[in-house]
């Protein structure tokens, strides 16, 4: 979908995102969406995958009609493409293709040396595939699960030149595998740039419970609601900012786990996640039971 600002011309670069004001269950909220393609003088372009089990932002976006008015922030870029490098590897998993499209188009226009590895369940579910295939030719490689092709990210990294930069956006499992392979290959951390989408995890979302010491209530978190939202609605206030599992402001202490914690953030280190001492309530969930947490709040 495309948004036309009602004043000024959009100024942004590939990798940028915008914050969009949405309404979920009658309540105002904010969602972030990557801008697709290269900058356009007349509009912002985003792609939103409809997820029935997600927190509600995609359902709101899909309900919009031509002429709808939205509150949209100025573009921000935390995933900026650095041009002029010797070589690039772009990797996209599923809807993670959205910020990668503009990067690929920019690199192709500049005749840079690069490849794009695009992973998905099937070609039919892979957004922008026709236009990428036409524009990139053999610089695009498809890994479709239903065709029996799965990306071996460690193998892809092994064959890279020493000065290659890797740009990746996709689910947390793909990111974890890439970070581990990148470090094992002894490559500089600054040459691996990534962005995740916060609804990705190792387990399918399911209902779970949350208890807070000193509170007599057990909070039930449905499969389509974030733990942060359920806590705040129940009067257990938790600070937050990014809603993407990146800043750590909403992290709480874990007192006890029944089942397991599905850590979906990129703020906590692998060691911290293994210790299960904290979780980021904006994206992470419990599976197979529930969790007892300490928010740090103490009444005066």
matplotlib code that plots the C-alpha trace (Angstrom):
import matplotlib.pyplot as plt

x = [0.0, 1.1, 0.8, 1.0, 2.1, -0.2, 2.8, 6.4, 8.2, 9.3, 13.1, 14.5, 17.0, 16.7, 16.4, 14.2, 10.9, 8.0, 5.8, 2.1, -0.7, -3.1, -6.3, -6.6, -9.7, -10.7, -7.3, -4.6, -1.3, 1.8, 3.3, 6.5, 6.8, 9.8, 9.6, 9.8, 11.9, 13.9, 12.8, 9.8, 9.1, 5.4, 4.7, 5.8, 5.3, 4.9, 3.9, 1.9, 1.4, -2.0, -1.4, -4.7, -2.8, -0.7, -1.3, -3.8, -1.7, -1.9, -5.7, -6.0, -3.8, -5.8, -9.0, -7.9, -9.5, -8.3, -8.5, -8.0, -6.0, -3.2, -0.7, 2.7, 6.1, 9.1, 11.3, 14.0, 16.8, 18.5, 19.4, 21.1, 22.9, 26.5, 27.3, 30.7, 31.7, 33.6, 30.8, 27.4, 25.3, 21.6, 19.5, 15.8, 13.4, 9.7, 8.3, 11.8, 12.2, 10.6, 13.7, 15.9, 14.0, 15.3, 18.8, 18.8, 17.4, 20.0, 22.9, 21.7, 21.3, 24.9, 26.2, 27.6, 28.7, 26.0, 23.7, 20.3, 19.3, 15.5, 13.9, 10.2, 7.7, 6.7, 7.3, 3.6, 4.0, 7.2, 6.4, 7.9, 9.4, 8.4, 9.9, 13.0, 13.5, 13.2, 15.5, 18.2, 18.4, 21.0, 22.0, 18.8, 18.7, 15.4, 15.1, 11.5, 10.8, 8.1, 10.7, 13.1, 15.5, 16.7, 19.3, 22.5, 23.6, 26.9, 27.8, 26.8, 29.0, 32.0, 32.2, 32.3, 35.1, 36.9, 35.4, 31.8, 29.0, 25.9, 22.5, 19.8, 16.2, 14.1, 12.9, 15.0, 16.2, 17.7, 19.3, 20.7, 22.2, 23.8, 25.3, 26.8, 28.2, 29.6, 31.3, 32.7, 34.2, 36.0, 34.4, 34.1, 30.8, 30.3, 30.1, 26.9, 23.9, 20.4, 16.9, 14.2, 10.5, 9.3, 6.6, 9.0, 9.9, 11.0, 7.5, 4.0, 2.2, -0.1, -2.0, -0.1, -0.4, 1.6, 1.8, 3.4, 4.4, 2.2, -0.7, -3.6, -4.6, -3.3, -3.1, -3.9, -2.1, -4.0, -2.1, -2.8, -1.8, 1.6, 2.5, 3.3, -0.2, -1.9, 0.1, -0.7, -4.4, -4.4, -2.9, 0.6, 2.5, 5.6, 7.7, 8.3, 9.6, 10.5, 7.9, 10.4, 12.5, 15.4, 15.7, 15.2, 13.2, 10.3, 12.5, 11.4, 13.0, 11.9, 11.1, 9.8, 8.9, 6.4, 7.2, 9.7, 10.3, 10.3, 12.8, 12.0, 14.1, 17.5, 18.3, 19.4, 22.5, 22.5, 24.0, 21.3, 18.6, 20.0, 20.1, 16.4, 16.8, 15.0, 12.5, 11.4, 7.6, 6.9, 7.8, 8.8, 6.3, 5.9, 5.0, 3.6, 2.4, 3.3, 5.8, 6.2, 7.8, 9.1, 8.6, 10.7, 7.8, 7.6, 4.8, 6.0]
y = [0.0, 3.6, 6.7, 10.2, 12.8, 15.8, 18.2, 18.1, 15.4, 12.1, 12.0, 8.6, 5.9, 2.1, 0.4, 3.1, 2.5, 4.6, 4.5, 4.4, 5.2, 2.3, 1.5, -1.9, -2.9, 0.8, 1.8, 3.9, 2.2, 2.4, 0.0, 0.2, -0.8, -0.9, 1.3, -0.7, 0.2, 3.2, 6.7, 8.1, 11.8, 11.3, 8.5, 6.0, 2.3, -0.5, -4.1, -5.6, -9.4, -10.1, -12.2, -13.2, -14.3, -11.2, -8.2, -6.5, -4.0, -6.0, -6.3, -2.6, -1.9, -4.3, -2.6, 0.7, 2.0, 4.5, 8.0, 6.9, 9.3, 8.1, 9.5, 8.7, 9.6, 10.9, 8.0, 6.6, 4.4, 2.0, -0.4, 1.8, 0.5, 1.6, 2.2, 1.8, -1.5, -4.1, -6.7, -7.4, -10.3, -9.6, -12.2, -12.0, -14.4, -14.1, -10.7, -9.6, -8.8, -5.4, -3.4, -5.5, -4.6, -1.0, -2.1, -4.6, -1.9, 0.6, -1.8, -2.9, 0.7, 1.4, -1.8, -3.0, -6.5, -8.3, -11.3, -11.6, -14.9, -15.0, -17.6, -18.5, -21.3, -21.1, -18.8, -17.9, -16.5, -14.5, -10.8, -8.8, -12.0, -11.1, -7.7, -8.8, -11.7, -9.3, -6.7, -8.9, -12.0, -14.5, -12.2, -13.5, -17.0, -18.5, -20.9, -22.2, -24.8, -26.6, -27.1, -28.8, -25.9, -24.5, -21.9, -23.0, -19.6, -20.8, -22.2, -19.0, -17.0, -19.3, -18.4, -14.7, -12.3, -10.9, -7.4, -8.4, -6.8, -8.9, -7.3, -9.6, -9.3, -12.2, -14.4, -14.8, -18.3, -17.1, -14.2, -16.4, -18.8, -15.9, -14.3, -17.6, -18.4, -14.9, -15.0, -18.5, -17.4, -14.6, -11.8, -8.3, -7.7, -4.3, -6.0, -7.9, -5.6, -6.9, -6.1, -8.5, -8.5, -8.8, -11.4, -14.2, -16.9, -20.5, -21.6, -20.9, -18.3, -19.9, -18.7, -18.6, -17.2, -14.6, -14.0, -11.1, -11.5, -9.4, -9.5, -11.8, -12.1, -14.5, -12.7, -14.7, -13.7, -14.8, -16.1, -12.9, -10.4, -9.3, -10.0, -6.2, -5.3, -7.9, -6.7, -3.0, -3.7, -5.6, -2.6, -4.0, -1.1, -1.9, 0.8, 0.3, 2.1, 0.3, -2.6, -4.5, -6.3, -4.0, -1.5, -3.6, -1.0, -3.5, -6.3, -7.9, -10.4, -14.0, -15.6, -19.0, -20.6, -23.4, -24.7, -22.6, -19.0, -18.1, -15.3, -13.2, -10.1, -9.1, -7.1, -9.9, -11.8, -15.5, -16.1, -14.0, -16.0, -19.3, -18.1, -17.2, -14.4, -11.7, -11.4, -8.6, -8.4, -6.6, -9.6, -12.7, -15.3, -18.4, -21.8, -24.9, -23.1, -19.6, -17.4, -15.7, -12.3, -9.4, -6.0, -4.2, -2.1, -1.6, 0.4, 3.2]
z = [0.0, -0.6, 1.6, 0.1, 2.7, 2.9, 3.0, 1.8, -0.1, 1.5, 2.1, 3.1, 2.1, 1.7, 5.1, 6.5, 8.4, 9.4, 12.6, 11.8, 14.2, 14.3, 16.2, 17.8, 19.7, 19.9, 21.4, 19.7, 19.2, 16.9, 14.5, 12.5, 8.8, 6.5, 3.4, 0.2, -2.8, -3.6, -2.5, -4.4, -4.6, -4.1, -1.5, 1.0, 0.0, 2.6, 2.5, 5.4, 5.7, 7.3, 10.4, 12.2, 15.3, 15.6, 17.8, 15.5, 13.5, 10.3, 10.6, 11.0, 8.0, 5.9, 6.8, 5.3, 2.1, -0.5, 0.9, 4.6, 6.7, 8.9, 11.4, 10.1, 11.5, 9.5, 8.2, 10.5, 9.3, 11.7, 8.9, 6.5, 3.3, 3.1, -0.5, -2.2, -0.5, -2.5, -2.3, -0.7, 0.3, 0.9, 2.7, 3.2, 5.0, 4.3, 4.8, 5.7, 2.0, 2.5, 3.5, 1.2, -2.0, -2.0, -1.2, -4.1, -6.5, -5.4, -5.7, -9.2, -10.3, -9.2, -10.8, -7.5, -6.9, -4.9, -4.5, -2.9, -1.2, -0.7, 1.5, 1.8, 2.2, -1.5, -4.5, -4.3, -0.8, -1.6, -2.1, -4.9, -6.5, -10.1, -10.1, -8.3, -10.8, -13.7, -12.2, -10.7, -13.0, -11.8, -8.8, -7.2, -5.7, -4.4, -1.5, -1.4, 1.2, -0.9, -3.6, -1.1, -1.0, 2.3, 2.8, 4.5, 5.8, 7.2, 3.8, 2.1, 4.5, 4.0, 0.3, 0.8, 0.1, 3.1, 2.7, 2.0, 4.0, 4.8, 5.2, 6.6, 7.6, 8.6, 11.4, 14.6, 13.7, 10.5, 12.3, 15.1, 12.5, 10.6, 13.7, 14.8, 11.4, 11.0, 14.4, 13.8, 10.5, 12.3, 10.4, 11.8, 13.6, 12.0, 8.5, 9.5, 9.5, 10.3, 11.2, 12.5, 12.7, 16.2, 15.7, 14.7, 17.2, 17.6, 18.6, 17.3, 19.5, 22.1, 25.1, 28.4, 31.9, 33.8, 37.6, 39.4, 43.1, 45.3, 42.8, 43.4, 39.8, 37.1, 33.7, 30.6, 27.5, 24.3, 21.3, 19.4, 22.1, 23.4, 27.0, 27.4, 26.3, 28.6, 31.6, 31.0, 30.5, 33.8, 35.6, 35.8, 34.3, 32.3, 30.5, 26.8, 23.7, 20.5, 20.6, 18.4, 21.0, 20.4, 23.2, 26.3, 28.2, 28.7, 30.1, 33.4, 35.7, 35.5, 38.8, 37.6, 34.3, 33.8, 30.3, 28.3, 27.3, 23.6, 23.5, 20.4, 21.1, 19.8, 22.9, 25.3, 24.5, 23.8, 27.2, 28.9, 27.0, 28.1, 31.7, 31.5, 34.0, 31.9, 29.0, 26.8, 27.3, 24.0, 21.9, 24.0, 25.1, 27.2, 25.7, 27.5, 30.6, 31.9, 33.8, 37.1, 36.7, 38.8, 37.1, 39.7, 40.9, 44.7, 46.4, 48.6]

ax = plt.figure().add_subplot(projection="3d")
ax.plot(x, y, z, "-o")
ax.set_aspect("equal")
plt.show()
